[in-house]
């Protein structure tokens, strides 16, 4: 079962100030929904700064939400919440999807969300390309050889053409 990819979602009163703080630590802005969300990252690690959150959470995207829910309930029956489907226009989302929020034993929110753009073969292919690009950025920062970077560029090109 594919678990998805994980980021941290933090409530930010001042998106620009929060983004500048994380940029000062060496992260880069990798996505933005003006006025609502700025995502900063370092390689595959992402922090989504959001001004509309009620609470901070661990955010997992791209997983089969009902399958993850069922597996969690088998091993951890006290897990709360139920998956629900949503329409893109109801949540200002990219596409229709499925979400589920639960809490770990210490009360930390864990939010699963997958939309139609992130599932299936096309979604997996996009994730592979993004993972390779994240790895490439880390390799550049680490001072990888030109040959290494050429190889990863070739892999990105192959995967992009395979889509």
C-alpha positions in Angstrom: 0.0 0.0 0.0 1.3 3.5 -1.0 1.4 5.7 2.1 1.6 9.0 0.1 4.0 11.9 0.7 4.1 13.9 3.9 4.4 17.5 4.8 3.9 19.6 7.8 1.1 22.2 7.8 1.6 25.2 10.1 -0.9 27.9 10.9 0.7 31.3 9.9 -0.8 34.6 10.8 1.6 36.5 8.4 2.4 34.3 5.4 5.1 36.5 3.9 6.9 36.8 7.3 6.7 33.1 7.9 8.0 32.3 4.4 10.9 34.8 4.8 11.8 33.0 8.1 12.0 29.6 6.5 13.8 31.0 3.4 16.4 32.5 5.9 16.9 28.9 7.1 17.7 27.8 3.5 14.3 26.6 2.3 12.8 27.7 -1.1 9.3 28.6 -1.9 8.0 25.7 -4.0 4.3 26.5 -4.3 1.9 29.3 -3.5 -1.8 30.0 -3.4 -1.7 33.8 -3.0 -3.3 35.0 0.1 -3.9 31.5 1.5 -0.8 29.3 1.4 2.9 29.3 0.8 4.8 26.0 0.7 8.5 26.0 1.4 10.8 23.1 1.0 14.2 21.6 1.1 14.4 18.6 -1.2 11.4 16.4 -0.5 10.6 18.0 2.8 7.7 20.5 2.7 6.2 22.9 5.2 2.9 24.4 4.1 2.3 27.7 5.7 -1.5 28.4 5.8 -3.5 31.3 7.2 -6.8 29.4 7.4 -5.8 26.4 9.5 -7.5 25.7 12.9 -4.5 23.7 14.0 -1.1 22.5 12.9 -1.0 19.0 11.4 0.9 16.3 9.6 -0.5 16.2 6.0 -0.3 13.1 3.9 -1.2 13.4 0.2 -1.5 10.9 -2.6 -2.5 7.8 -0.6 -5.5 5.7 -1.1 -7.4 7.3 1.8 -10.0 4.6 2.3 -7.4 1.8 2.2 -5.1 3.7 4.7 -8.2 4.3 7.0 -9.1 0.6 6.9 -5.5 -0.5 7.6 -5.3 2.0 10.5 -8.6 0.9 12.0 -7.5 -2.8 11.9 -4.3 -2.0 13.8 -5.5 0.9 15.9 -9.3 0.7 16.4 -9.4 3.8 18.4 -8.5 5.9 15.4 -11.1 8.6 15.0 -12.8 10.1 11.9 -14.1 8.7 8.6 -13.0 9.4 5.1 -15.2 11.7 3.1 -15.3 12.7 -0.5 -15.5 16.3 -1.6 -16.1 18.3 -4.8 -13.3 20.6 -5.9 -15.5 23.7 -6.0 -16.6 23.2 -2.4 -13.1 23.4 -1.0 -11.3 25.5 -3.6 -9.3 22.4 -4.5 -7.5 21.3 -7.7 -9.9 18.4 -8.2 -12.4 16.2 -6.5 -10.9 14.1 -3.8 -11.1 12.1 -0.5 -9.9 13.3 2.9 -9.7 11.9 6.4 -8.5 13.5 9.6 -7.5 11.5 12.7 -5.3 12.0 15.7 -2.3 10.1 16.9 -2.3 8.9 20.6 -0.7 12.2 21.7 -3.5 14.3 20.0 -1.5 15.4 17.0 -3.7 15.9 13.9 -2.9 13.7 10.9 -4.7 14.7 7.8 -4.9 12.5 4.7 -6.0 14.2 1.4 -5.9 12.8 -2.1 -7.5 14.3 -5.2 -8.1 13.0 -8.7 -4.9 14.7 -10.0 -2.8 12.7 -7.5 -4.1 9.2 -7.9 -3.8 6.5 -10.6 -0.9 6.0 -13.0 -0.7 9.7 -14.1 -0.6 10.9 -10.5 2.2 8.4 -9.6 4.2 9.4 -12.7 4.0 13.1 -11.6 5.1 12.1 -8.1 8.1 10.1 -9.5 9.1 13.2 -11.6 8.7 15.5 -8.5 10.7 13.1 -6.3 13.5 13.0 -8.9 13.5 16.8 -9.1 13.6 17.0 -5.3 16.6 14.6 -5.3 18.3 16.7 -7.9 18.0 19.8 -5.8 19.5 18.0 -2.8 22.3 16.6 -4.9 23.1 20.1 -6.3 23.2 21.5 -2.7 25.5 18.6 -1.7 27.9 19.3 -4.5 27.2 16.2 -6.6 29.3 15.5 -9.7 28.3 16.7 -13.1 27.9 13.0 -14.1 25.5 12.4 -11.3 23.4 15.4 -12.2 23.4 14.4 -15.9 22.2 10.9 -14.9 19.3 12.3 -12.8 18.4 14.7 -15.6 18.2 11.7 -17.9 15.9 9.9 -15.5 13.6 12.9 -15.2 13.5 13.1 -19.0 12.7 9.4 -19.3 9.9 9.5 -16.7 8.4 12.7 -18.2 8.3 11.1 -21.7 6.7 7.9 -20.2 3.7 9.9 -18.9 
